Amino acid sequence: MQPEAALSPRTGVPRPRHAEHIGLAKLTRAFEAGHDLRPLWRRLIARLLDGSIEAGEGLDLALIAQLLGDKEAGLAILQTILASHQLFRSPCAARPPRLRVLALAAVTDIGSNTPIEFLLESSGIELTTLYVMPDIDWPDWLPDHDVAIVIASDSDDCRIALEKIARAATNWPRPILNPPELVGQLDRDKLHGLLRGIDGLEIPQTTGVGRAQLLQLSQSALALSDVASDLAFPIIVRPRGSHAGKGLAKLDDMSAIERYLGEHAEDLLFVSRFVDYSSDDGLFRKYRIVLIDGQPYACHLAIADRWDIWYLNAGMAQSADKRREEQTFMQAFDAGFAQRHRAALSGLSKRIGLDYFTVDCAETRDGSLLIFEADNTAIVHDMDPPDVFPYKVPQMRKVFDAFAAMLHRRAGRSNEAAA
């Protein structure tokens, strides 16, 4: 592809330019470090209200709103900005860039597109993001790029974008990583069927249910086996599309179902059987693994005395013993965890087929790899303070370098084919 010209060759009208913005990685890093984003929010909201805001500032404002906890306002601002501008460029550490990546995103919250900026922040790779709008046609141009990657997820609000990308992908001028038809297999109720039967891997069947169906279960009008063949108390329930444990609960009997419905108003939910994955010491260990071009890498290990854990509620920063175990997990990963579960991880990677994705998992008492979730949007970052987690600095650099190397390989294959 030739570098983009000032005018569209088809229409002769000026092409929209990339809107520069601060970006998710820098804003999230500032927020997690305790910086007050409200003064920036106030300045940008004033510019939005008086009509002087630039598109990149508007995208940053939408991100800040969500970081501050106002998801509804953030999505409303996002919709307003994207109605007139869909192309955004993130800060790049090198000029000229070493590679150019075009990310294809959906119009959704910050948890439902791959947070790719964290992976590329120091790579010298230029990232441009194109938001694929359901009701706005594809531009009759594409910004020049070496490789594209789909960063939209399999959540309900990304489906139209994935379908639109899939239709365009057959004529795409560059390699497309994480093709949309494969991303579309990752939702919780599909993953069990995709991964079923892999040696050394366990994944409970997850079934989508409506509120009325769950109510029938609580009234003994419906048996658990009528919902899923392996379903038995205790069961896990969560709202469909929820993130970070929101609405997640373990229900031990029918009365617990009724109480849950009284506390949660969602109409669509997921249910699955509970697997006790506690270790001999009574603690639960939950691992995040990232697979890049089929190769697994350690991202983190969360250890807690509760089953419903994720890294932020595991108290890792407060326990030197937990951090020592996580350090050992990371440093011995290739010869330890990855070797123990080599067959399961290989089978999982081949079945899913994506160039990049993450897995949240555990080890069962019989040594199987227990899969909770696989997706392309879980955050992989280096925001943990290095004075508390010094062992994470080289590990996350290893992950980021592997991701950048994959992008270069994919671009190189395209160039070789063209030659």
C-alpha positions in Angstrom: 0.0 0.0 0.0 1.3 3.4 -0.9 1.4 6.1 1.8 -1.9 7.8 2.1 -2.4 10.9 0.0 -4.2 14.1 1.0 -7.3 13.3 -1.0 -9.3 10.1 -1.3 -8.7 8.6 -4.8 -12.4 7.7 -5.1 -14.1 10.8 -3.9 -11.5 13.6 -4.2 -12.4 14.9 -0.8 -10.0 15.4 2.1 -9.3 12.3 4.1 -9.8 12.5 7.9 -6.6 12.7 9.8 -5.5 10.7 12.7 -6.6 12.3 16.0 -3.8 12.3 18.5 -4.7 11.4 22.1 -3.2 10.6 25.5 -4.5 7.1 25.3 -5.7 4.3 27.6 -2.3 3.2 28.9 -1.0 6.6 30.0 -4.4 7.5 31.6 -4.8 4.2 33.4 -1.2 4.3 34.6 -1.8 7.8 36.0 -5.1 6.7 37.6 -3.6 3.6 39.2 -0.7 5.7 40.5 -3.1 7.9 42.4 -3.1 11.0 40.2 -6.3 13.0 40.3 -7.8 13.0 36.8 -10.8 15.2 37.8 -9.1 18.5 36.8 -8.4 17.1 33.3 -12.0 15.8 33.2 -13.3 19.3 34.1 -11.2 21.0 31.4 -12.3 18.5 28.7 -15.9 18.4 29.6 -16.0 22.2 29.4 -14.5 22.0 25.9 -17.1 19.3 25.0 -19.9 21.5 26.1 -18.8 24.6 24.3 -18.1 22.6 21.1 -14.3 23.3 21.0 -13.1 19.8 21.9 -10.8 17.9 19.5 -11.6 14.3 18.6 -8.6 12.9 20.4 -9.5 14.9 23.5 -13.0 13.6 23.3 -11.8 10.0 23.3 -9.6 10.7 26.3 -12.6 12.2 28.1 -14.6 9.1 27.4 -11.8 7.0 28.9 -11.4 9.2 31.9 -15.1 9.0 32.7 -15.0 5.2 32.8 -11.8 5.2 34.9 -13.6 7.5 37.4 -16.5 5.0 37.5 -19.1 6.6 35.2 -19.4 4.0 32.5 -22.7 5.4 31.2 -21.3 8.9 30.7 -18.1 7.6 29.1 -20.0 5.5 26.6 -22.3 8.5 25.8 -19.3 10.7 25.1 -17.6 8.0 23.1 -20.7 7.7 20.8 -20.8 11.5 20.4 -17.1 11.7 19.4 -17.1 8.6 17.1 -20.1 9.9 15.1 -17.7 12.3 13.4 -14.3 10.8 13.8 -13.2 7.1 14.0 -9.4 7.1 13.6 -7.0 7.7 16.5 -3.2 7.4 16.9 -1.6 6.6 20.2 1.8 8.0 21.3 4.7 6.2 19.8 8.2 5.8 21.3 10.1 6.0 18.0 10.1 8.3 15.0 10.0 7.0 12.4 8.1 4.0 13.8 9.6 0.5 13.5 6.3 -0.9 12.4 2.7 0.4 11.9 -0.2 -1.5 13.4 -3.9 -0.8 12.7 -6.2 -2.0 15.5 -9.9 -2.6 14.6 -12.0 -1.7 17.6 -15.7 -1.8 18.5 -17.7 0.9 20.1 -17.8 -0.4 23.6 -16.5 0.1 27.1 -12.8 0.0 28.0 -13.0 -3.7 29.1 -14.2 -5.0 25.8 -11.5 -4.0 23.4 -8.0 -5.5 23.7 -5.9 -2.9 25.8 -3.2 -3.2 23.1 -1.5 0.1 24.1 0.0 -1.5 27.2 1.7 -4.1 24.9 3.1 -1.5 22.5 3.8 1.5 24.8 7.6 1.2 24.6 8.0 -0.8 21.4 8.6 1.9 18.9 5.6 0.4 17.0 3.0 3.0 15.8 -0.6 2.1 16.8 -3.5 3.5 15.0 -7.0 2.5 16.1 -10.0 2.5 13.7 -13.4 2.2 15.4 -15.7 0.2 13.3 -19.2 1.8 13.5 -22.3 -0.3 12.9 -24.2 2.6 11.2 -21.2 4.3 9.4 -19.8 2.9 6.2 -16.1 1.8 6.0 -13.9 4.7 4.8 -12.9 4.5 1.2 -9.3 4.6 2.3 -7.3 2.9 5.0 -4.3 4.4 6.8 -1.1 2.8 5.7 -0.1 -0.1 8.0 2.0 -3.2 8.0 -0.4 -5.5 9.9 -3.9 -5.2 11.3 -5.3 -6.8 14.5 -8.9 -7.2 15.6 -9.2 -5.9 19.2 -13.0 -6.1 19.5 -14.2 -8.9 21.8 -17.0 -11.5 21.6 -19.2 -9.5 23.9 -22.8 -8.8 22.7 -22.1 -5.1 21.9 -19.1 -6.1 19.6 -21.0 -8.6 17.5 -22.0 -6.2 14.7 -18.5 -4.8 14.5 -17.0 -8.3 14.2 -19.4 -9.2 11.5 -18.6 -6.1 9.6 -14.8 -6.7 9.9 -15.3 -10.3 8.8 -17.0 -9.2 5.6 -14.2 -6.7 4.8 -11.4 -9.1 5.8 -11.5 -11.1 2.6 -10.1 -8.1 0.6 -7.8 -6.7 3.3 -4.5 -5.4 1.9 -2.5 -6.6 4.9 -2.4 -9.6 7.3 -5.2 -9.5 9.9 -4.3 -11.0 13.3 -7.0 -12.4 15.6 -9.5 -12.8 12.8 -13.1 -12.0 13.8 -14.5 -15.4 13.2 -12.1 -16.8 15.8 -12.7 -14.0 18.3 -16.4 -14.9 18.0 -15.8 -18.3 19.6 -14.6 -17.1 22.9 -17.8 -16.2 24.8 -18.3 -18.3 27.9 -21.1 -20.4 26.6 -19.1 -21.3 23.4 -15.7 -22.0 25.0 -16.7 -25.3 26.6 -17.7 -26.9 23.3 -14.6 -25.6 21.6 -12.2 -27.0 24.2 -14.0 -30.1 25.3 -12.0 -33.3 25.1 -8.5 -31.8 25.3 -6.1 -34.1 27.2 -5.3 -32.7 30.7 -7.8 -29.8 30.5 -11.0 -29.3 32.5 -13.7 -26.7 31.7 -17.1 -26.8 33.2 -20.0 -26.3 30.8 -21.3 -22.7 30.9 -24.9 -22.1 29.8 -26.7 -18.9 29.1 -30.1 -18.7 30.9 -32.8 -16.1 31.2 -34.0 -14.7 34.5 -37.3 -16.6 34.2 -35.5 -19.9 33.7 -33.3 -19.3 36.8 -36.5 -18.5 38.8 -37.9 -21.9 37.7 -34.8 -23.5 39.2 -35.4 -21.8 42.5 -39.0 -23.1 42.6 -38.1 -26.7 41.7 -40.0 -26.3 38.5 -36.9 -27.1 36.5 -34.0 -29.5 37.3 -30.4 -28.4 37.1 -29.7 -31.2 34.6 -32.4 -29.7 32.3 -30.2 -26.6 32.0 -26.8 -28.5 31.5 -25.9 -32.1 31.8 -23.1 -31.6 34.3 -24.8 -28.9 36.4 -25.2 -29.6 40.1 -25.0 -27.6 43.3 -23.0 -25.6 44.2 -23.3 -23.5 41.0 -21.7 -20.4 39.7 -23.8 -17.6 38.3 -22.9 -14.3 36.8 -24.6 -11.7 34.6 -23.9 -12.1 30.9 -21.2 -9.6 29.8 -20.0 -8.8 33.3 -16.3 -8.2 34.0 -14.0 -8.4 37.0 -16.3 -10.5 39.2 -19.2 -8.1 39.1 -22.4 -10.1 40.0 -20.4 -13.3 40.3 -21.7 -15.7 43.1 -21.6 -19.3 44.2 -25.1 -20.6 45.0 -25.4 -23.7 47.2 -29.1 -24.5 46.9 -32.4 -23.3 45.5 -33.0 -20.7 48.2 -29.7 -19.1 47.3 -30.9 -18.7 43.7 -34.0 -16.9 44.9 -31.9 -14.6 47.1 -29.5 -13.9 44.2 -32.4 -12.9 41.9 -33.7 -10.6 44.6 -30.4 -8.8 44.6 -29.6 -8.7 40.8 -31.9 -7.3 38.1 -30.1 -8.6 35.0 -32.2 -10.6 32.6 -29.4 -12.7 31.0 -27.0 -14.8 33.0 -24.4 -17.5 32.8 -24.5 -20.6 35.0 -21.9 -23.4 35.5 -20.9 -25.9 38.1 -18.5 -24.9 40.8 -15.1 -26.6 40.9 -13.2 -26.5 44.2 -9.7 -25.7 43.0 -8.2 -25.1 46.5 -4.8 -26.4 47.2 -3.8 -28.6 50.1 -3.0 -25.5 52.2 -6.6 -24.3 51.7 -5.7 -21.4 49.5 -6.9 -20.8 45.9 -4.5 -20.0 43.1 -5.6 -18.4 39.9 -3.2 -17.9 37.0 -3.3 -15.6 34.0 -1.4 -16.9 31.0 -1.0 -15.1 27.7 -0.5 -17.1 24.5 1.4 -15.3 21.7 1.8 -17.1 18.4 1.1 -20.4 20.3 3.7 -19.8 23.0 2.5 -19.4 26.6 3.9 -16.7 29.0 3.2 -16.1 32.6 1.3 -12.8 33.4 0.4 -13.2 37.1 -0.5 -15.5 39.9 -3.2 -14.5 42.4 -3.3 -16.4 45.8 -6.2 -16.0 48.3 -8.3 -17.8 50.8 -11.4 -17.2 48.7 -12.5 -18.9 45.5 -13.7 -15.7 43.7 -10.4 -14.1 43.3 -8.7 -11.8 40.8 -5.5 -10.1 41.2 -6.8 -6.9 42.8 -8.5 -8.6 45.7 -5.8 -11.2 46.4 -3.7 -8.9 48.6 -0.5 -9.8 46.8 1.2 -6.5 47.7 0.6 -7.1 51.4 2.2 -10.6 51.5 5.9 -11.3 50.9 5.2 -15.0 50.9 2.6 -14.7 48.1 5.0 -12.6 46.1 7.8 -15.1 46.5 5.5 -17.8 45.2 4.5 -15.6 42.2 8.2 -14.8 41.5 9.0 -18.6 41.5 6.0 -19.3 39.2 7.2 -16.7 36.7 10.9 -17.5 36.8 10.4 -21.3 36.6 7.4 -21.0 34.3 8.9 -22.7 31.2 10.2 -25.7 33.1 7.4 -25.8 35.6 3.8 -24.7 34.9 4.2 -24.7 31.1 5.8 -28.1 31.1 3.2 -29.7 33.4 0.4 -28.5 31.2 2.2 -28.6 27.9 -0.4 -30.9 26.2 -3.4 -28.9 27.5 -1.9 -25.5 26.5 -0.9 -26.8 23.1 -4.4 -28.2 22.5 -6.0 -25.1 23.8 -3.9 -22.8 21.5 -4.7 -24.9 18.4 -8.4 -25.0 19.1 -8.7 -21.3 19.8 -6.4 -20.4 16.9 -5.9 -16.8 17.8 -2.5 -15.1 17.4 -2.9 -13.4 20.8 -5.2 -14.2 23.7 -5.2 -14.7 27.5 -6.3 -17.6 29.7 -7.4 -17.3 33.3 -7.0 -20.8 34.9 -6.1 -22.9 37.9 -4.8 -26.4 38.7 -7.2 -29.0 40.0 -6.2 -31.5 42.7 -5.8 -34.2 40.1 -3.4 -32.1 38.1 -5.6 -30.9 35.3 -5.6 -27.4 33.9 -8.9 -25.8 34.9 -10.1 -23.1 32.5 -12.2 -20.2 33.7 -12.0 -17.9 30.7 -10.1 -17.3 27.5 -10.4 -14.0 25.7 -8.5 -11.4 23.7 -9.3 -8.4 26.0 -7.9 -9.2 29.5 -5.4 -6.6 30.6 -1.7 -7.4 30.4 0.3 -4.6 31.9 3.4 -3.5 33.8 1.7 -1.1 36.3 2.6 -2.9 39.5 5.1 -0.9 41.5 8.6 -2.3 40.8 9.8 -1.6 44.3 7.1 -4.2 45.5 7.1 -6.5 42.5 10.7 -6.2 41.1 10.5 -9.7 39.4 7.6 -8.5 37.2 9.7 -6.0 35.3 11.7 -8.5 33.3 8.8 -10.9 32.9 6.4 -8.3 31.4 9.3 -7.0 29.2 9.5 -10.6 27.9 5.8 -10.6 27.1 5.9 -7.3 25.4 8.9 -8.2 23.3 7.2 -11.5 22.3 4.2 -9.6 21.1 6.2 -7.0 19.1 8.3 -9.8 17.6 5.1 -11.6 16.5 3.9 -8.4 14.8 7.2 -8.1 12.9 7.1 -11.7 11.8 3.5 -11.3 10.5 4.5 -8.2 8.6 7.6 -9.9 7.2 5.6 -12.8 6.0 3.3 -10.4 4.1 6.2 -8.6 2.5 7.8 -11.9 1.4 4.5 -13.0 -0.1 4.1 -9.8 -2.0 7.7 -10.1 -3.3 
